[in-house]
Amino acid sequence: MVAGMPMSSDRILVTGGTGFIGRHLIDQLIAEGASVRVLTRGSRPMAENWGSVEVAVGELRNASSLRSAVQGCGFVYHLAGELRDPAQFQAVNMEGTQHLLTACQASPVLGVVILSSVGVMGVRKPGVANEATACHPGNAYEKSKYAAEQLALAWSGRTDIPVTVLRPTIVFGEGTRAYDDSMLSWVKAIQSGHVVIFDEKATANYVYVGDVVAACRRAADARAKGVFIVSDSCLLTEFVAAAGDALGTPAPVRVVPLSIGYAVAFCMPALGRLLPSNFPRLTVARVRALSNRTRYCSAQIGNVLNWYPAFGYRRGLQRTVSWYRQSGLLGGES
């Protein structure tokens, strides 16, 4: 806390609280008995068990609404961001983060956790990537998130208010929206036996949402400045086998030469008209993902924050598959 400023309250502000990870985080905070306020534009309904959650209507582009939202809060989890509209990446992800931090300084808060992504690293080469790996964000979204990270860390240095930036890999778990859930498509492909990979040493860079929430809570308790990767990486063959176990379905993995994979992907638009509508479509991006050898290392968050994936991807897959079935999104036993 900045010297001479009054003590902040124990109320916690969560931006992006109505999103996938945010809803899990707020559920955890409620379970811990925390006083929670969520920033929302009011376009999504609150969960039924959120009766104790205070609502602050506002958005990252509106600086005055952020001042009101942060007022009286002692800590902020910043999970909100623009994912889809390139025209808003700069205004929401970077400038919105600046507005929020300015409001945090005026409050003042005791610390901020910002949820980013390993995507900002732009790593495409085989091998281990960690926090010391140079970042080369490749698209407008990644560039806006990386810029937000950098301004937040610089702000933390000037104000002495700790900012922790978490970079999770691909987050999966129960409670997603089916139309936007790549894991659901992946699990369906495994269940149907339509699974191929293009490199036996390919890496699966996933992390279960419950473990991401635990990382957020660790970071808040520690008030640690800096960047931490949050990952539960394993071999892709191991991840597919674990998904098969969760489904109760053998998951034989077919290894296809990479050149054939790219050839099929390039031809898929034409082949797609001849295939059943439920047959998985192979894209160039998918071929790259299924032959990826980059492994994101989470050793630093383990060493500094004592975070390790308590659920792990195996248990996470079991919980996720069970939820898919209970929700009618996936066939098979419930």
Secondary structure, DSSP 4 states (H G I P E B T S, - for coil): --TTPPPP-SEEEEETTTSHHHHHHHHHHHHTT--EEEEE-S-SPPPTT-TT-EEEE--TT-HHHHHHHHTTEEEEEE-----S-GGGIIIIIIIHHHHHHHHHHHTT-SEEEEE--GGGG---SSEEE-TTSPP---SHHHHHHHHHHHHHHHHHHHH---EEEEEE-EEE-TT--GGG-HHHHHHHHHHHT--EES-TT-EE-EEEHHHHHHHHHHHHHHT--EEEEE---EEHHHHHHHHHHHHTS--PPEE--HHHHHHHHHHHHHHGGGS-TTSPPP-HHHHHHTT--EEE--HHHHHHH----SSHHHHHHHHHHHHHHHTTSS-S--
